Amino acid sequence: CEYLTITNRVPIEVDREKQGVVLTARIHPGESNSSYMMKGVIDFLISDDPVASELRDKFVFKVIPMLNPDGVVNGNYRCSLAGCDLNRRWKYPSEILHPTVYHTKKLIAKLAQERPLALYCDFHGHSRRKNAFFYGNQIYEKPEQTRVFPFLMSQIS
């Protein structure tokens, strides 16, 4: 499963201050609209836009545009070639049956050892809901941390 690292080159002492952001899409092969969203994000992050440059100065982006390439290539709707809904395998992924989830978790853990993680966002589509919406985990001790990103997105879109 291929991934991109998007960031600006900066001196090592500045690089250590950057936070990590992980963006993934297409864990469900039939949610093709997530590919369009991811393409827009990638196009923006690599653009000459000053905001994109500032983001690259402050963050290291790990981008996995397609978490289920076998399912996409074979035209599955929700499952991998092994018949598994990979989005339901995050807790205990098998390296053999769910390799992309297994190795993505390792990538996230490695990134978290190198720098603080600011955001993990997995892009999906929905068969009935329209527009953009967020589902997420909640940190009960600090609920505002899990609500900031959805709130900001609601204000600008």
BELKADA-V376702 format. One record per residue. N is the residue number from 1. PHI is phi as a letter, one per 30 degrees, with the letter a starting at -180 (* if undefined). OMEGA is omega in degrees with one decimal (* if undefined). NEAR is the number of other C-alpha atoms within 12 Angstrom. Layout:
BEGIN
N,PHI,OMEGA,NEAR / N,PHI,OMEGA,NEAR
END
This chain:
BEGIN
1,*,-175.8,23 / 2,d,175.2,18 / 3,b,179.1,23 / 4,c,167.7,22 / 5,c,-178.6,24 / 6,b,178.1,29 / 7,a,172.8,27 / 8,c,174.3,24 / 9,d,-179.9,19 / 10,b,175.4,18 / 11,e,-173.4,11 / 12,e,-179.6,11 / 13,d,175.9,9 / 14,d,-179.5,17 / 15,e,-179.1,21 / 16,d,-179.1,20 / 17,d,-178.0,19 / 18,d,174.9,29 / 19,c,-180.0,27 / 20,c,174.2,35 / 21,b,178.4,31 / 22,c,179.2,34 / 23,b,178.8,38 / 24,b,177.7,39 / 25,a,171.1,42 / 26,i,172.8,44 / 27,d,171.5,42 / 28,c,-173.7,39 / 29,e,-176.3,36 / 30,d,-179.0,29 / 31,c,-174.1,30 / 32,d,178.4,30 / 33,d,177.0,25 / 34,d,175.5,29 / 35,d,178.7,32 / 36,d,177.2,19 / 37,d,-179.2,26 / 38,d,177.8,30 / 39,d,177.5,23 / 40,d,178.9,16 / 41,d,-179.8,26 / 42,d,179.5,27 / 43,e,179.3,17 / 44,d,-175.5,20 / 45,d,-179.7,30 / 46,c,-177.2,25 / 47,d,177.2,19 / 48,d,179.5,14 / 49,e,-179.8,13 / 50,e,178.0,13 / 51,d,177.9,14 / 52,d,178.5,23 / 53,d,178.3,21 / 54,d,176.8,21 / 55,d,178.2,25 / 56,d,176.6,31 / 57,d,-172.2,27 / 58,c,-174.4,27 / 59,b,167.8,32 / 60,c,-178.7,39 / 61,c,170.1,37 / 62,c,-172.4,35 / 63,c,175.5,37 / 64,c,-174.2,38 / 65,d,-176.1,39 / 66,b,-178.4,39 / 67,d,-176.9,41 / 68,b,-175.1,42 / 69,d,179.5,33 / 70,d,177.9,29 / 71,d,179.2,29 / 72,d,-176.7,25 / 73,d,-177.3,19 / 74,c,174.1,17 / 75,i,176.5,18 / 76,d,179.5,24 / 77,c,-178.4,27 / 78,b,-168.4,31 / 79,c,172.8,30 / 80,d,177.7,33 / 81,d,178.0,24 / 82,d,179.2,18 / 83,i,-178.0,20 / 84,c,169.4,28 / 85,d,-174.2,27 / 86,d,179.7,36 / 87,d,177.9,28 / 88,c,-175.4,18 / 89,c,-175.2,23 / 90,d,-174.5,21 / 91,d,-178.1,12 / 92,b,-179.3,17 / 93,d,175.5,22 / 94,c,178.2,20 / 95,d,-178.5,17 / 96,d,-174.7,14 / 97,d,-175.9,22 / 98,b,-170.8,33 / 99,d,-177.5,26 / 100,d,177.6,36 / 101,d,179.6,36 / 102,e,-176.7,25 / 103,d,174.5,24 / 104,d,176.6,37 / 105,d,177.0,26 / 106,d,178.3,17 / 107,d,179.7,30 / 108,d,179.7,31 / 109,d,178.6,18 / 110,d,178.4,17 / 111,d,-179.7,27 / 112,d,175.5,22 / 113,d,-177.2,14 / 114,d,-172.9,17 / 115,a,176.9,23 / 116,d,177.1,23 / 117,c,180.0,26 / 118,c,-172.5,25 / 119,a,164.1,29 / 120,b,-179.0,31 / 121,b,179.2,31 / 122,c,-176.3,32 / 123,d,178.0,36 / 124,b,167.8,34 / 125,c,178.5,29 / 126,b,-176.8,22 / 127,d,-177.3,14 / 128,b,-177.2,8 / 129,d,-178.9,10 / 130,c,179.5,11 / 131,i,-178.5,14 / 132,c,177.2,19 / 133,a,-176.3,18 / 134,b,164.5,23 / 135,c,179.1,17 / 136,a,174.8,18 / 137,d,178.8,16 / 138,b,171.4,13 / 139,c,-172.0,11 / 140,d,179.6,10 / 141,d,-178.3,8 / 142,b,-174.1,11 / 143,d,-179.3,13 / 144,d,-180.0,15 / 145,d,-178.1,18 / 146,d,-178.3,22 / 147,c,-174.9,20 / 148,d,-176.4,18 / 149,d,176.6,21 / 150,e,178.8,21 / 151,d,179.6,15 / 152,e,179.3,14 / 153,d,179.4,13 / 154,d,-179.4,14 / 155,d,-176.2,9 / 156,c,-178.6,9 / 157,b,*,10
END
